[in-house]
Amino acid sequence: MTPLQEKTYVLLKKVPKGRVTTYKALADALGTRAYRAIGQFMRTNPYAPGVPCHRVVASDGTIGGFNAGVAKKIRMLRAEGVKISGNKIVDFTSLFLSPKREAKE
């Protein structure tokens, strides 16, 4: 596992139930532009559900992918109180959490 993967998983654990973040927001907080790499980290997350990759969505509020299937991701988010309509987060801006920028080492 790369240092960037480890930092990504640590940062994602800070996103609480009922909130979502984006691949881009995680990358920005980690000081990288590797948005697609962040998506791949979510796809291969060995710590799920402890590291809640289902809480990471696309920047426009659409659900995005999920290793266990989009339907399961939607069920998990709804179980946490997130409302979804047409594969998009309802009231995305109020549920969006931008992780704090982590210091680069």
C-alpha positions in Angstrom: 0.0 0.0 0.0 1.3 3.4 -0.9 1.6 6.3 1.5 -1.1 8.2 -0.5 -3.5 5.3 -0.1 -2.9 5.2 3.6 -3.4 8.9 4.0 -6.6 8.7 1.9 -8.1 6.0 4.1 -7.2 7.9 7.3 -8.8 11.1 6.0 -11.9 9.3 4.8 -12.5 7.8 8.3 -13.2 11.4 9.4 -16.3 11.7 7.2 -19.3 11.0 9.5 -22.5 9.1 8.9 -25.0 11.1 7.0 -22.4 13.2 5.2 -20.5 12.7 1.9 -17.3 13.9 0.3 -15.9 13.7 -3.2 -12.9 12.1 -4.9 -11.7 15.6 -5.8 -12.2 17.0 -2.2 -10.1 14.1 -0.8 -7.4 14.6 -3.4 -7.3 18.4 -2.7 -7.1 17.8 1.0 -4.1 15.6 0.4 -2.4 18.1 -1.9 -2.6 16.0 -5.0 -4.5 16.1 -8.3 -4.7 12.4 -8.5 -8.5 12.3 -8.5 -8.8 9.1 -10.4 -6.2 7.4 -8.2 -8.5 8.3 -5.2 -11.3 6.6 -7.0 -9.2 3.5 -7.5 -8.3 3.5 -3.8 -12.0 3.5 -3.0 -12.5 0.5 -5.4 -9.8 -1.5 -3.7 -10.4 -0.3 -0.1 -9.3 -3.2 2.1 -10.8 -1.6 5.2 -14.4 -1.3 4.2 -16.7 -0.6 5.9 -14.5 0.8 8.6 -13.2 3.2 6.0 -16.5 4.3 4.5 -15.8 4.5 0.8 -19.5 4.5 0.1 -19.5 8.1 1.4 -17.4 9.3 -1.6 -19.4 10.6 -4.5 -18.8 12.5 -7.7 -18.3 16.3 -7.6 -21.7 16.9 -9.1 -23.5 14.9 -6.3 -24.1 11.8 -8.4 -23.5 8.5 -6.7 -20.5 7.4 -8.7 -19.2 3.8 -8.6 -19.0 1.2 -5.9 -17.2 -2.1 -5.8 -20.2 -3.9 -4.4 -22.6 -2.2 -6.8 -24.3 1.2 -7.0 -27.5 -0.2 -5.6 -25.7 -1.3 -2.4 -24.0 2.1 -2.1 -27.4 3.8 -2.3 -28.8 1.5 0.3 -25.9 2.2 2.6 -26.2 6.0 2.2 -29.9 5.9 2.7 -29.4 3.8 5.9 -27.3 6.7 7.1 -30.1 9.2 6.4 -28.8 10.5 3.0 -31.6 11.2 0.5 -31.1 10.1 -3.1 -33.2 10.8 -6.1 -32.2 9.6 -9.6 -28.7 8.5 -8.5 -28.0 11.9 -7.2 -27.7 13.2 -3.6 -30.6 15.4 -2.6 -29.4 18.6 -1.0 -25.8 17.7 -1.9 -24.3 21.1 -0.9 -25.6 20.8 2.7 -24.3 17.1 3.1 -21.0 17.7 1.4 -18.0 17.7 3.8 -14.7 19.0 2.6 -12.0 17.2 4.6 -9.4 19.5 6.1 -6.2 19.8 4.2 -3.6 17.4 5.5 0.0 18.5 5.9 2.3 17.1 3.2 5.2 15.1 4.5 
